């Protein structure tokens, strides 16, 4: 599993081109590892409506 393959897999998963299982296969990792990577690289939102 390389960071480039995981990044590609995450991009394809987020764009709904691949399922989580397919993206994990492309990334060369398990679905759990891919989910963990997705959380680690999730954009941090600025303010939300509840912050008002």
Secondary structure, 3 states (H helix, E strand, C coil): CCHHHHHHHHHHHHCCCCCHHHHHHHHCCCHHHHHHHHHHCCCCCCCCHHHC
